[in-house]
Amino acid sequence: MATTANQAVPLGQRLLPNSLLAVASAVLTLAALLAVARGQAQWGQVPPLIWVHLGSILVATSLTPVMLLRRKGDGRHRRLGYVWVSAMLLTAVTSLFFNARIDGAPNLGVFSGDFSPIHLLSAFVLFQVPRIVTAARRHDRIGHERGVRGIVVGALLVAGFFTFPFGRMLGSWLFG
């Protein structure tokens, strides 16, 4: 029995094609860059840890459209992929140390009980990144692609969307 083109493409990719994820990542990157530019007057108040987090996520979101739209599997894809996963790991690790306490008391983020639901995405990235690297090394294209798409949708786009509302720093810079 012959398969049609739609049967060969997984449902997730048909619903959210790489081109749509690439455009969403590019829009998120541009919104974050615009917010940072508009918030220049407050840059001195931003702790270094937040700058590292923001810089690493900007690297990842900037590379995402390139990685999703260019040819896969060659040496350049692998090199850019290592930069991308490194940026994602740095983003996840730095988020674990955020001090979100209003009273400003020193703490070590989640290691001091300062936990929020968004930290579940950090744990997801820390779990998923080694899996996508392993899948790529095993030439498991389907497993690699599913893992990458999961990180892009959950940890980049969904988490990225939630950096703008609710009076958060980038949102207040962008819309304030």
HELIX and SHEET records of a PDB file:
HELIX    1   1 ALA A    5  ALA A    8  1                                   4    
HELIX    2   2 LEU A   11  LEU A   15  1                                   5    
HELIX    3   3 ASN A   18  ARG A   38  1                                  21    
HELIX    4   4 GLN A   40  GLN A   45  5                                   6    
HELIX    5   5 PRO A   48  LEU A   69  1                                  22    
HELIX    6   6 GLY A   75  SER A   95  1                                  21    
HELIX    7   7 GLY A  109  SER A  112  5                                   4    
HELIX    8   8 HIS A  119  ARG A  137  1                                  19    
HELIX    9   9 ARG A  141  GLY A  150  1                                  10    
HELIX   10  10 ILE A  151  VAL A  158  3                                   8    
HELIX   11  11 ALA A  159  PHE A  161  1                                   3    
HELIX   12  12 MET A  169  PHE A  175  1                                   7    
END                                                                             
